[in-house]
Amino acid sequence: MVSNNLSGPNSKLWSQQYNRHASCINTLSPECYGDAYSQGMEVVDYFARTFQLFRTLDTFTTLSLAGIEPSPDATFSLASVRKALEDYSGGRVVLNCRGPEKDVLHEALYAYFVQGSLQSGTFVPAQTLGVKSSRGNCADSVRYLPKKCKSGTCGRVGEL
């Protein structure tokens, strides 16, 4: 997941994401690099591949093409949101929501398997979710709210 961290500096978000997702990838073990290893190399490789994959997943455009546009008032069936994203990505998507009713769309998690190493392997969309995988926490009907931006931070060149 690449986004701005609402509860602290972005470095905290990047650290949390690496510890949560990359620590389970055994191909990132420093020993796998052999004599070419330098400290932190696995972190750079992880985020470079994560960002490369992120750039192929345009969630916002996909939802827009399916007629699902951000709105403070509209609601959408969770099934229609999931179908649009799964048809687009070719694999399973886990949707998580916020709010007391768990009806505010918050994140889309795309499930992939890696064939080969993280650094040079192929990402294949997962057709099923594992037993321990989350199925999401959203209500059957969700709201897709417009993004809020801090003053002066929206629309900058190169902003994600």
C-alpha positions in Angstrom: 0.0 0.0 0.0 1.4 3.4 -0.9 -0.3 6.4 0.6 0.1 9.2 3.0 0.1 8.3 6.6 -2.7 10.2 8.4 -1.4 9.4 11.9 2.2 10.3 11.6 5.2 10.8 9.3 5.3 8.8 6.1 8.5 7.1 7.4 6.3 5.5 10.0 3.9 4.2 7.4 6.8 2.8 5.2 8.3 1.1 8.3 4.9 -0.5 9.2 4.3 -1.7 5.7 7.8 -3.2 5.4 7.5 -5.0 8.8 4.0 -6.2 8.0 4.4 -7.4 4.4 8.1 -7.8 3.5 9.3 -9.6 6.6 7.6 -12.8 5.5 9.3 -12.9 2.1 12.2 -15.3 2.5 13.8 -14.3 -0.8 14.7 -11.0 0.8 17.0 -12.6 3.3 20.4 -10.8 3.1 22.1 -14.1 2.7 20.3 -14.5 -0.6 22.3 -11.6 -2.0 25.7 -13.3 -1.4 28.8 -11.1 -1.6 26.9 -8.4 -3.5 24.8 -7.5 -0.4 25.0 -4.1 1.3 23.0 -3.1 4.3 19.4 -2.1 3.5 19.5 -3.6 -0.1 16.5 -5.8 0.7 14.4 -2.8 1.8 15.1 -0.9 -1.4 14.3 -4.0 -3.5 11.0 -4.5 -1.6 9.8 -1.0 -2.1 11.0 -0.8 -5.7 8.9 -3.9 -6.6 6.0 -2.8 -4.5 5.9 0.6 -6.2 6.3 -1.1 -9.6 3.3 -3.3 -8.9 1.3 -0.3 -7.4 1.7 1.6 -10.6 -0.1 -1.1 -12.5 -3.2 -1.0 -10.2 -5.2 2.1 -10.9 -8.0 1.6 -8.5 -9.5 5.1 -8.9 -9.8 4.9 -12.7 -11.1 1.3 -12.6 -13.9 2.3 -10.2 -14.7 5.4 -12.3 -15.0 3.3 -15.4 -17.5 1.1 -13.5 -19.6 4.2 -12.7 -18.3 4.2 -9.1 -17.3 7.8 -8.4 -16.3 9.4 -5.1 -19.3 11.1 -3.5 -20.3 12.3 0.0 -23.8 11.0 -0.5 -23.9 8.0 -2.9 -23.7 4.4 -1.8 -22.6 1.4 -3.8 -23.0 -2.3 -3.3 -19.9 -3.9 -2.0 -20.3 -6.7 -4.6 -20.2 -4.1 -7.5 -17.0 -2.5 -6.1 -15.3 -5.9 -5.6 -16.4 -7.1 -9.1 -15.0 -4.0 -10.8 -11.6 -4.4 -9.1 -11.4 -8.1 -9.5 -12.3 -8.0 -13.2 -9.6 -5.3 -13.6 -6.9 -7.0 -11.7 -7.7 -10.6 -12.7 -7.4 -11.8 -9.1 -9.0 -11.5 -5.7 -9.3 -8.2 -3.9 -9.9 -7.6 -0.1 -11.8 -4.5 0.7 -11.6 -2.8 4.1 -13.8 -0.1 5.4 -13.9 2.5 8.3 -16.6 4.2 10.2 -19.0 2.9 12.9 -21.0 1.0 10.3 -17.9 -0.2 8.4 -19.4 1.4 5.3 -16.7 3.9 4.3 -14.4 2.4 1.7 -10.8 2.7 3.0 -8.5 0.3 1.2 -8.3 -2.3 -1.6 -5.8 -5.0 -1.1 -4.8 -7.0 -4.2 -3.8 -10.6 -3.6 -0.8 -11.9 -5.6 1.5 -14.9 -5.6 5.2 -14.4 -6.6 6.7 -16.9 -9.0 10.4 -16.7 -8.4 12.1 -14.1 -6.2 10.6 -10.8 -5.3 13.4 -9.0 -7.1 12.9 -10.7 -10.5 9.9 -12.9 -10.3 6.5 -12.6 -11.8 3.4 -11.5 -9.9 0.4 -13.7 -10.6 -3.1 -12.5 -9.4 -4.4 -14.9 -6.7 -7.6 -16.6 -7.6 -8.4 -17.6 -4.1 -7.7 -16.2 -0.6 -5.9 -18.4 1.9 -7.6 -19.7 5.1 -5.9 -17.0 7.2 -6.5 -14.2 4.6 -8.9 -11.5 5.5 -12.2 -11.3 3.6 -12.5 -7.7 4.4 -14.7 -5.9 6.9 -17.1 -3.8 4.9 -20.9 -3.7 5.1 -22.9 -4.8 2.1 -23.4 -1.2 1.0 -20.5 1.2 1.0 -19.7 4.9 0.6 -16.7 6.0 -1.5 -15.9 9.4 -0.2 -13.8 12.0 -2.1 -10.2 12.4 -0.9 -9.5 15.1 1.6 -6.3 17.1 1.0 -4.4 19.4 3.4 -4.2 22.9 2.2 -1.7 23.3 -0.7 -1.0 19.6 -1.0 -3.4 18.5 -3.7 -2.5 18.4 -7.4 1.3 18.6 -7.0 3.3 17.2 -9.8 4.3 13.6 -9.1 1.9 13.3 -6.2 0.3 9.8 -5.8 
